[in-house]
Amino acid sequence: CTRNKHRFVEVVSSSLDLLAKSTATSGYATVRTVAPFSEGMPFFEIELTAVPPDGYILLGIGGPDSYQNNDAVPDDIFGCFGYSSQGQSFALGKLEQHHLPRYGQGDRVGFQIDFERNKAAFYVNGLPACELSNLTEKEDFWPFVVFGSLGYAVKLNPTPSMICASSEALSTDISK
């Protein structure tokens, strides 16, 4: 088991799990992955392990400095796109959609980026929740999580339950 404390976030990893937990006593702690996504149609998924009812978590993608964010919604300077547990999507610091499905403790939340079409689709427990189009044309996007308060935690799902495939593959019967 490895334990690292970063600025306002504690990361604990074992051979099977990677857990990120907020240690911030004020503001919104943000943690991002070490490596970015840069091509294809990558999928990323987390499980909310410690979030109270109506707690705030934002899962998103952004630039390399997104971990420096201290706000509920990263400012446009971080080049971020995200989907919050309160049922809202954001693009470059601005509200895009609201009244979307909410998510909370125990839920699996993920996204898939389509670099060819400059889109990101977000999922809750494997079901589509929202889509953000017109992503900025970047070479790289880093997955990140914004934590609403001290003690909130998420686990990286190393084997996402979502089957990733092109839209052509999804329209065919793959059970045969």
N, C-alpha and C positions, 0 to 999 in steps of 0.2 A: 504494500500500500504506500503510495506517495502522497505527500501533503504539501501544497505550496500556497503561501498567502501572497496575493497580489493586492494592488491598491483596491481596497474595499470588497474583494471577492476571495474566498478560499476555495481552492480546487483540490479535490481529493480523487486520486485514481488508484484503481487496483487492476488486476488482470482482466476483469470483466466490466468494470463500471468507471465512469467519469462523472463526478458530481461537482457542480458549482453552486456555492452558497454565499449569499450576500452577508458581508460583515460591516457594511456601512451603517452608521448611526444617524445619518442625515443624507438627504439627496437620493439620487437613483444610481446605484452601482451598475456598471456595464462590463460584461466580459465578452471577448470575441475569441474565435479559434485562432490558432497559430498559423495555419495554412489557409490560403484563400481558394475559392473556386474560380476557374478561369475559362472553362470551355465545356461543351456538351450540355447535359441535362442533369446536373447533380441534385441529390436529394439529401436533406438534413432534417433530423427529428430529435426532439427533446421530450422528456416526460416531466411534468410538474410534480415534484415530490414534497414540497413544503410551501404552500400558498394558501392563506386563509380565504374564506368566502369573500368575494369582491376585492381580493388582492390584485395587485397590478404586476403584470409581466408583459414584456414586448419582445417578440422574436422577430429578427430581421436580418437584413444583409446590408453591408455598407463598406466604406473605405477602410484603409489600414489604421486610421486614427479613431475609429468608432469606439474603441475601449476607453477613450478619454471623456466620453459623454457623461454628464451628471444630471441630465434632465429626463423626464418621463418620455419625451419624444426627442430624439437627437435632432439638433439644429441642421439646417441644410449644408453647412460646411463639412459635415461628416459623410455626405452623399448616401444617406440611408433610406431604406424602404422597409416597412415592417407592419406587423399585425399584432394588436394588443389583446390581452385577456378581457378587456372591456368591450370587445366587438367593434374595434375601429382599425382602419388601415391608414397608413401614413406614407407619404412620399416626399423626400427632401424637406422634412420638417413641417409639412402641411397635412391636415386631415384630408383624406381622399374619400373614404367610405365610412359609414357608421351603421348601427343596427345589424351588424354581422353576428354570426354565432359567437357566443362567449365561451371561454374555456377556463378551467381551474384545476385544482389539485387532482392528481390521478390521470388527467388527460394527456394524450400524446399530441403534440403540435409540431408540424413540419412544413417545409416548403420545398418546392422544386423550381430551379431556375432553368429557363430555356434561353440560352445565350443567343441562339440564332434568331429568335423572335423578340428578344429584349423584354421578356415577361417573367414574372414569378407567381406561382400558384401556391397558396397556403392551405393546409389541411388540418382538421381537428379529428383525431381518432380515425384517420384514414379517409374522411369524407371532405370534399371540397368546401372551403369556407370563403375564400376571396381570391381575386387575381389582381395583380398590379401590372399594368403594361407601361410601355415607354420608359423602361429602366434606362438610366444614363448608360451610354456606351463606354463601359470601363473594361479594362483588361481583366480585372479581378474584383470579386466580392467576398468579404469575410462574413460568415455567419456570426451573429451576436445575440445576446440576451440582456435586456434591461430589467433589473430587479426593483420592485416597488419598496422594499423595506428590509430591515435587518432580519436575517434568518430565512428569508425566502430561498428556495433551492430548486434546481432542476438537474435531471440526469440526462446525459447524452445517450441516445438510443443507438448503440453500435450496429444493430441490425434492424433498420426501420421496417415497420410492418407494411409500408406502402410499396407496391410493386411498381418500379419505374419502367416506363416504356414510352415509345412514341405514340402519338394519337392514333396512328394507323394500327399499331399492335393492340391498343386498348379497344378498338372497334371490332376486333375479331374474337372468336371464341377460343380462349387459350386453355380451356379445361380438357380438350381432346388429346 
